[in-house]
Every structure is written in structure tokens, then in C-alpha cells.
Amino acid sequence: MWASQFSWSLVFLSASLWLQTINALPSAWTGSNFSWPKSQQSITRDIAIIGGGSAGTYAAIRLRQMNYSVVVIEKEDHLGGHVNTYTEPTTGIAADYGVLYFEDEPWVRDYFAYLRVPVVKVSALGQGVMRRVDLRTGASVPLSDGTTLPALGAYAAQLLKYPYLNTGFNLPHPVPEDLLLPFGEFIRKYNLDGAVDIIALFNQGVGDLLQQLTLYMMKYFSLGVIRDAVGGFLQPASHNNSELYGAAQRELGNDVLLSSTVTATHREDEDGDGDENWVYLQTHTPAGEQIIQVKKLIVAIQPKLENLDAIDLDPTERNLFGQFNNTCYYTSVAHVPGLPVGMLVLNRATDTPYHIPPQPAVYAMRPTHSPNLTSILYGSVDHMSEADVKEHMTQSVLQLRHAGIPVQAPEFVGYSDHTPFLLTVSADAIRGGFYRDLNALQGHRNTYYMSSSLNTHDSAQVWRFIDETLRMHFSQSEE
């Protein structure tokens, strides 16, 4: 039976270990850059997790079930990462505008059940009225030529060739060249043209869909997504995806440090002296500066160098993480006066291959569970400010007037910048063993990496990856 809290014996053991080591702190923390005031509070745990999004929250819950003590450091004032929810103050209806659905997998249902969050099946297709509009001009764009189902079948047959795609980046050597083709070339090679429109509907946030490598696009639009696009995804029965993270936050209690950031770390090298190589984190929290001492560190944020500037990276880590490129993705929720209730607007271009709109561009305007609110999803190649994104969103909404829809400017009530979103590297880097080397970092300097970048932007598959990583690298602790 899984324990929900660490035992008191671990608490006293950790306290004892802390007292034994406090006089032998790393020299890097006692120089001019890092001070250690005697009044500074300290926390000792088995494992620290940087980031309380989908990956970090799930890892924390699973590790506590495995009888590890944990602490989660999250910069926002809530858990959830890419999950964004706005609750109307007048109606109490929740509108999700970040993560929308969860795949119907056994481990997903188990996670919801453990946190006592009931789920329902929901359809992602066939709801309301869909309009395909070129949001540069307001011109209507016709549907595809009716080959969607045969093309999806052929696409699924391609996916079956690569059963390892949903288990992280455990790629064979050599990596199949088809996976390293730009997705547009792969589509043409296997006559999958009719599938592009629906793939574009689900693969939002990925930048230029046709130029991204097939590897990334097939991991994103997987067999599980195809299955649930037909049979239904999961959502909380409340239709409020943030409910899952509220329940996780209550479960973790004081093991979560919200509105907190890591300002510096010290990790011993592999050949460090002593029987126990500790990891030290200097953190800024609402309660003041705190030092965290742990046996292992989990980095559950996107491993771009700009996100890791507080971590004492070595040359190997810095070289690998420095190779990542990223897409830019933004989500919002707004009142759009004049937009019919339930209408889904897809941005499609009249003059591009497969009608994919050039970025920066709105992906879609989606109805939410609230009849008063619409979610507007947007992507760009280069990062944009909130003001610029909202201005472009507004211009796109107003183009609907040319399509005969008497809209007014959107009144934004929620906004989130998900940049950096999809992290990718070049085909040459993948051929050269980038992901082999990235996977080899697991455990390096007592540090582990668990985020969508190690699998794909899909909560179910991230959680599956974490379960496999924990089984491989974390032995069961004893009470």
C-alpha cells in the first residue's frame, strides 16, 4: 500500500544528517557570491523537484507513494504548468485555455482516482459549428478533399513501425531516416496529405508543422491521440483541469514551495569525497531565503539554458542543453461579443500548402465549457510580448467581420505565455546521438530530468515516462 507521507523516522534521520553536514558546507557557498546566514532557514529532504507543472507534480506524488520525502519548488502561486483555467466570477463556470484533454490510459485514471478527482469522457471533435477562415483576410477556406480517413489510416500504419516513440527518446541506432525528414516531405512521401488538417488541429504550438522533424510530429500526434480523437479523451467531471492540480497541492501540503525560485545550486561531482554526495539549493521563498539539502535533484522544467541559469551546469550539460531550439506558444481566454456560442474557428490560409497559416498566427478560436468565453491559441517563431500577441489576436478576431460574423474586439480575462514550448534539435544532432547522450544524463551529479522535452507535450505520455524513469533509477526507500 502506498504511503502518502514520509515516516517520522525519516524526518529525524534527515535532521541528524543535516546537523552532521552543516559544518561541512560546499566552499562555493561560503565565498563572496553565496552567503549562509546563521538565521537562514533550512530544509532537508530525499529529493527536490524544480518545477510544479505536469511532470514535477506527478513525480512528487509518485515519489511520496514510494516513501521518499520531497520538496517541490514552483515559481507560480499554484501547481499545473501548462494547465490554465479561468473561473467566471458570476457563474462559477471554469474555462480551460491551456491543457484541454488527457488521454484515456490506465495510469491516467489511476492518478485521478488517487487524488479523488472523478473523470468523464469528452469528445474533441464534432462539437458546435466549425468555420475555416483565413484570418489575414476573412476569406472562407474549403474543407479537405475527403481523404482524411484513408490518410489517417495510412498515418497510423506508419506509427506502428515505431513502437518506441511513446517511451521517451529511446531511439535505435541508426535512427530511421524517415523520422528525420521534415514532416512535409514525410507527408508527401507516403501520400498522407488528407491527414494534415486534423494533425494541425491537434499539433498546436509546434511552430511550422511541415518543417518540424517527423520524429517530433509523430510523437505528438500518436496512436493514443488518434484513438481518443475518435473514442473520447478524459477530463475532470467538473470540466476544470486545474482541479487535478488543486488536489495534488492539497496532497503535497507543505512539501510545495509556491511563488519560489532556485537562485543557486551546488552538486558534487561524480568523484566527490564522502559516502553521500548531497545536492544543495539556495532558494528564494515568500518565507525568506532558504537552503535545501537533498540526496537527489529532479529538474522538471524545460531544459533551455535560460531556464537553468541558477543550476551549476558542467560542460557536458551545458553543451547538450545549448543545442535545443524551441517554439513559442500563447493561450488566452476572452469574451468575444458577436461570436456565436459553440463556434470553433480554425485559421486556415488560402494560398499555402495544406492551408497551414504562416506564423505568427492564431491557431484556433475554441469554445470553452462556458458559453460566454472563447479560448484563442496563438503561435510565433520568435518570442513576442503579451501586448503584441493580444494585438495580433484582436486583429485576427476582427477579420471575422469579413466572413460575415459580426464580432467585436475580444475582452481578455486570461492569458498565458507557454514559451519555450516544443524543444527540438537538428536531424544531424539526432543522428549523432543527441538523445543517447541526453538520456545518459539521468543520475549525472545526482540529477534527473523529467519534462515534456524528454518525451512529448502530452500529460499521459509524460507521466508514463516518469514512471519508467522512477522504476529504473529510484529504488524503493524503507520506512
N, C-alpha and C positions, 0 to 999 in steps of 0.2 A: 504493500500500500504506500502510495506517495505521501511523503510528509509535506505540509505546506509551510513549515517554518523550521529553521535550523535549531538544533538542540542547544540547551543551556551549556552543556559540556563544551561545545564548540566556542561559545561565547567566552567562557573562562579560559579555554586554551588560547584563543586568539588574543585575549587581554594579556595573558602571560607572555606570549611570543612578542607582543608589542613592547612590553617593558624590557624584555631581553635585548631588543634590537634598537631601542630609541637612542641609545648612546653610540650606535654604530651606523649612523645615517650616511648616505652617499655624500662624498665630498662636494659633488656638484650642487648640492642643496645648501651648502653652508658658505658658498662664496658670495660675491657681490650681487649676483643675479637672483639668487633664491635664498631667502632668509627663513628661519624656522623659529618664530617667536615661541617662547615658553607657554604663552597663553593660547597658542593656536590649538584648535580642537583637532582630534584625530579619529579616524575610523579604520577598523581592521575587518577585512572580510576574506573569504576564499577567492572571490572573483569580482572584479569591477567591470562594468559594461558601459562603454561610452556610446550613448545614443539610445533613446527610448522609443524608436519607431517600431515598425512591424517586427524587424529582426531582433532588436535589443530587448523588446518586451517579451517576445516569445522565448528567447534564450534565458531570460531571467526566471520566467515561470517554470520552464523545464528544469533548469538547474536547481531551483528550490525543491522541485519534486524529487530530484536526485540527491537531496540532503546537503547541497552546497549553500553556503551563505553568500549573498550577492549584494552589490550596491549598483544602482543604475544612475548615471549622470546624464541628465537631459536638459538641453538649453531652453526648451519651451516650457510653458507653465502647465503642460499636460503631456500625456503619452499619445502615440499614434502616428507620428511621422507624416506620411503622405495621406493619411485619413484626415479629411476636413469636413466638418459638419456645422451648419448654421441652423439654429433653432429659432423659429419665428416667435417673438415675444408675445404676440397677440393670440396665436392659435396653438403654440406649443408643438407644431409640426417640425420635424427635423428634415433638413435638406442636405444630403451628402453631395460634395462637389470635388472630392479628391478620389480616393479609392471608392469604387462603386459596388463591386461584387467580390465574392470569394468562391473559389472552385469547390465543388461538392466532392470532397475527398474524406476518407475515414478520419485521418488525423486532424482535419479541419473541424469536423463535427465533434471530435473528442475534445479539442481545445475550447470550443464554445461551451460544450457541456461542463467541462471542468470549472469554467468561470461562471456557470449557471446563466448563460445568455441563450435563450431559445432562438432557433433559426427557422426560416421559411425558404421555400424555393421561389425564385423570381425569374421572369423572362427578361432577357436583354434585348430581344428583337420583337417586332410586331406590335409594339405599344404605341398608341397615338397615331398621328399623321406625320409622315416624313416628307420634307421638301429638300431637294438638292439644288443649291443655289450657288452661283459664282459670286462670292461676297466682295469681289472687286467691282462688279458691275450691276449685280442684281439679276443677271440672266439665269433662267432655269437651265439645268443640266440634266439630260436624259439618263435613265437607268441603263445598266449594262445590257448586253445583247441576249441575256437569258442563259448564259453558260455558267452561271455561278455554281450550281450544284455539281455538275460534272467536274468543274475545275477544282472545287473543294475536295471532291473525292480523290482526284489525282494528286492534290497537295498533301492530303492525309497519307496517301501511299508513299510519298517522298519522306514524310516524317517517320514512317515505320522503318525506314532504312537506318535511322539513327536513334536507337532506343536509349542512348546515354545522354540525350540532350536535356533531360529533366533531372539530372543528378549532378548539378554543378557544371563545371567545365572540365570534366574528366574525359578529355579528348584523346583519340588514338593517335599514334604517330606512324606515318604522316597523317595529318588532318585531311580528310577528303576535300579535294579541290572544289567540289560543288558548294560546300559550306562557306568557302572563302570568296565565292562570286558576289559581286554586287547583286542585291535582290532582284533588281530589274532584269539583269541578264539571266538569272536563275528562272525567273518567271517566263521569259521568252524561250529559254532552252527546253522547258518542259510543258510549254503551251498552257500555262496556268493563268492566263490573262483574266478570265472570268472571276477569279478568286480575289483579285487585288482590291476591289471595292470593299468587300467585307473585312479583309485583313486590315485595310486602312481604318476601318471603323473601330477595330479593337486595338491596333498598334498605335495609339496616340501617345505623343510625347517622344517619338523616336527620331525626330528630325526628318531628313529626306529619306523616306521609306525605300525608294528604289535604289539609292546609293549605299544604304547600310548593308553590311555583310549579311548573307543569307543565314549564317550561324545565329546571329542575334535575332533576326526576324522570326526564325523557326522556333527558337526558344521562347519567344514572347507569344506568338500565335501557335500554341501547342495543341496536341491531340485533346488534352483536357479542356482547353478553351473551346475547341470545336464541339466537343461533346456537350458542354454546358450551354453553349450558344443555342443548341437545339433543345436540350432537356431541362435547362434552368440552372442558374447559379444559386448560391446561398447568400442570405442577408440576415441580420438580426430581425426577429419578428417585429421589432419596433421600427424597422427601416431606418435605423440610426446606427451607422457603423462605428461611431465613437463610443457606443455602449460597451463594445468589447474592451476597449482600452480603459474606460472608466472602471469596469470590473477588474481588469488587471491591476490598475493603480490601487484599488482598494485591497486587493490580494497582497500586493507587494508592500503596501504601507510605508513605513519609514525607511524601507530599503530603496526608495526612489528619492533622488535629489533633483527636484524640478527647478527651473529657472537657474540652472547651474552649469558652469563650464569648467573644463580642464584647462589650466593655464601652463602646466609643465608636467613632464613625467621623467622618471628615471627607471630604466630597465637594465638589469645586469646583463653583461654579455654571456654567451653560452658557457665560457670557461671561467665564469666568476667564482670567487672563493666562497667556501662555505657549503653546507649541505642544502641550504634553502636560498634560492635567488628570489628576492622579493621584487615586486614592482611598486613604485611609489608614484602617486598622483597628487599634484598640488591643484586644488580646485577652488573656484570662487562660487559661493552659495549665498542664498538670502540670509543664512545664519552667520556669514563671515567666511574667512579663509579657512579651509580645512585640508588636512593631509590624509590621504587614503593609502593604506598599505594592504596589498593583496598578493596572493600567490600567482594568479593568472589575470591577464587583461584580455577583454574582448572588445574589439573595435567594431561597432555596429552602425557606423556611418559610412557615407560614400568615401572611398579612399582616394580622393583627389588631394594633391599636395596642399592646396589652400585650406582644406578641412583638417589637415594633420599637422599644422604648424606648431601645435603645443606638444607633440609627441617627439621624443628623441629618436628620430629615424636614423638607421645606419645607411651606408651607401647602397646596399642591396635593396632595401625597402624603398629608398628614395628613387632609385633608378626604375623600379617596376611601376610604382605609383605615378611617376612622372610621365609615363607613356599613355596614360588614359586621356582620351578625349571625352567630351560629354555633350549631350543635347540640353536644350533649355525648354522648360515646360511650366505653364502657369494655369491655374484654375481659379474660377471666380463663381459667385452666385449673385444673382441680381433680379430685381423686379424689372420686367421688360413690358411696359404698357403697350397694348395693341397686339402682342404676340399671342396667338390662340393657345389656350390651355392644352397641354399634351403634345404640342408640335415639336418634332425633332428636326432641326435644320442642320444638314450636312454641307460643309463648304466643299464644293467641287468646281474645278476650273474647266472652262470651255475649250482651252487651247493647249492642254498639256497631256502627256501620256497617262492613260488611265484616269484622267480628270483629277489628278492629285494636285492640290493648290500649292504654289511656291511659297516658301516661308520667308518672312514671318507671316503667320496667318492663323485665323481661327480654325480649329479642327471641327468643332460642332457646338451647337447650342442645344442642350439636352433638357427635357423636362425633368423636374425633381418630384419627390413624393408630395411636395407642397404645390398646389395649383397656382400659387402666387409667385413662384420662383423658378428661374431658369439658370442652369449651370452653363457657363461659357468657358470652353477649353481652348488654349492658345499655345502655339509653339514658335520658336525662333532659332536661328542658327547661332547668333551672337546674343549675349545676355542683354536684356532690356530692363529699364526701370519700371516700377509699378505704374507710374504716371503714363509712360509711353504705352505700356501694354493695355491699360484701360482706355486710353485714347484710341488705339487701333481697334480694340473690341467695340467701342462705341461706333466708330466709323463703319465697321462691318455690320453691326445691327441695323444702322440707318440705311444701308444698302438694300435691306429687305423691302423698303418702300417701293423700289423699282420692280420688285417681284409681286407687287400688289398686296403687301402685308403692311397695314398702317401702324407701324411701330413708332414708339418714341424712344429717346435715349435711355439706356439702361441706368437703373439706380442701384449701384453696387452695395451689397451688405456683407460680402465676404470675399476674401482674396488670399491666394497663397502662391508663393514662388517655389517651385519644386526643383529648381536648378541647384546643383548639377543632377540631371535625371539619368538617362541611359549612358553608362560608361562603356566605351569601346576602345579597342586598339586596332592597328592596321592588320591586314592579311599577312604581311611579311612578319610582323611580330608574332602572330599566332603560329605561323609555320616554324618560326624559330624557337618555339617552346615557351611563349609568354605565360600561358596558363599553367603549364607544368611548373614553372618557377614560382608563379603566384601561389599555387596550391602548396608548394614546399615551404611557404612562409608560415603555415599553420603550426604554431608552437614555437616558432623562432623568437627567442628572447621572451619566452613565456607569454606570447601574444598570439591571439587568434582573430581572424577576420570573418565576420558574418554579416553580410548585407546583400542587397539585390545584385550587386556587382559581381558576386561570386556565383550567381545563378541567373535570375531574371526578375523583371518587375512583375511579380506575381506572388501574392502573400502565401498561397498554398505551397508553391514550389520553394520559396524562401524558407518556410517552416520545415519542409521536408529536408532541405539541405542542412539546416541547423541540427535536426535530429540525427542525421548521418554523421555530422561533424562531432557532435557530442558523444555519440557512441564510439567513434574512432579515437578521440583524443582525451576524453574525460572519464576516468574510472569512477566507479561508484564510491562515494565517501561513506564512512561509517559514522553512525551516531555515537 
